[in-house]
Amino acid sequence: MAGNTTNPAESRYERLVRNLYRSGGYVFAAKAGDIARQHGIARVARLASNENPWPPSPAAVREGCEALQGANRYPDESVAALTGMLARFHGGYSFVTGVGMDGVIETMIRTLVDPGDRVAVSVPTFSFYRLAALAQAADVAEIPRAQDFSVSTREFIGIARDAKISFLCTPNNPTGTVTPADDVREILSAISGILFLDNAYVEFSGVDYRPLMDEFDNLVIGRTMSKAFALAGARVGYAFVPGWLVPFYNRAATPFTLNTISARVAAGALGDREGMEEYVSYVRRWRERFREECPLPSSSSGANFVMFDTSPLTGDEMVRLLAGKGVIVRSCASFPGLPDHYIRVSIGDSWENELFLAAMEEICRPRA
Ligand SMILES: *Cc1c(COP(=O)(O)O)cnc(C)c1O
């Protein structure tokens, strides 16, 4: 007989679970369907997860359908179809791949970090670096950003100097802040470990950190197919890595971690550079409109989202007000190191963006 299946959390075997996972964990965006039902709204604007609102490239869909035909076989362990396309897209770099960039981050930490090793994280930022480092029993040290969310290289180097691996997100989630390549170069020259530069949103920024790969062999640049390439559901990430790191990463990775279908879908999407670039210019236009037309103060953003200051309301309060008008955005209250009065709003489809601006107008400038 199985135990109590209706509430498995009450099992006496719960004591077996690591303390780390008794509570907390990754914070997911509210489900659009749930909010729509609560408020009796037919169509909800989904602006909480930085997704591309448009469907994937037809080339990606075609490749995926073809790849399904061969799903009886294990994937090619060298993921050659994808890494070959990456080399065609970016030029002659070394790459590793994973199940989303999240998967790459997890494997990279597993490759490098022993229990008690220092992992440094520039905050406020994406929460998964910390979660993945704690899973490996790392000693996580946070490096606070300046008041304007820029990175102080002096502060960064002071804390990260002897870390095994340090995480710097640029453009940063959730602030949108872009760190200049010269600052990254200064950091790379001064630290003794690896710098993991998270470039999930780099396509929207106009900044190119790839040339730094030729100068440093302690730089890893994480990329994802989830944002600019519209493949969040396919879970494909990759990284530019120094050549020496490739065999070690592959040894630490779960065997066959990236499935055949997702790998081929990603390769197909990389073949459609024009489709990606069209979305990027669309995002840039709307990013400007968001900052000009939304009545709240915002930070300059190099990403496909904008962070707004909601004070005197908290981010959570603003999220509830917007949800009541059919607009789902992300409260930044769960980002450690950030005060509780910010929201992060993704650039969505045009109707979703218009709905957001209209809702903000009603909330901030109610007519008498
Ligand atoms: C979305 C995101 C990722 C990872 O996305 P995957 O879907 O796992 O590839 C990584 N870093 C940041 C900052 C992100 O916002």
The ligand as a Tripos MOL2 file, in Angstrom:
@<TRIPOS>MOLECULE
LIG
   15    15     1     0     0
SMALL
NO_CHARGES

@<TRIPOS>ATOM
      1 C1         15.3680   33.3430  -18.2350 C.3       1 LIG1
      2 C2         16.7160   33.4200  -17.5960 C.ar      1 LIG1
      3 C3         17.6450   32.3670  -17.6060 C.ar      1 LIG1
      4 C4         17.4560   30.9940  -18.0540 C.3       1 LIG1
      5 O1         16.5240   30.6370  -18.8190 O.3       1 LIG1
      6 P1         16.3630   29.1450  -19.3400 P.3       1 LIG1
      7 O2         14.9530   29.1420  -19.7580 O.co2     1 LIG1
      8 O3         16.6860   28.1960  -18.2260 O.co2     1 LIG1
      9 O4         17.3400   29.0070  -20.4640 O.co2     1 LIG1
     10 C5         18.8850   32.5490  -17.0750 C.ar      1 LIG1
     11 N1         19.2330   33.7090  -16.5420 N.ar      1 LIG1
     12 C6         18.3900   34.7280  -16.4950 C.ar      1 LIG1
     13 C7         18.8490   36.0030  -15.8880 C.3       1 LIG1
     14 C8         17.1090   34.6280  -16.9900 C.ar      1 LIG1
     15 O5         16.2650   35.6500  -16.8660 O.3       1 LIG1
@<TRIPOS>BOND
     1     1     2 1
     2     2     3 ar
     3     2    14 ar
     4     3     4 1
     5     3    10 ar
     6     4     5 1
     7     5     6 1
     8     6     7 2
     9     6     8 1
    10     6     9 1
    11    10    11 ar
    12    11    12 ar
    13    12    13 1
    14    12    14 ar
    15    14    15 1
@<TRIPOS>SUBSTRUCTURE
     1 LIG1         1 GROUP 0 **** ****
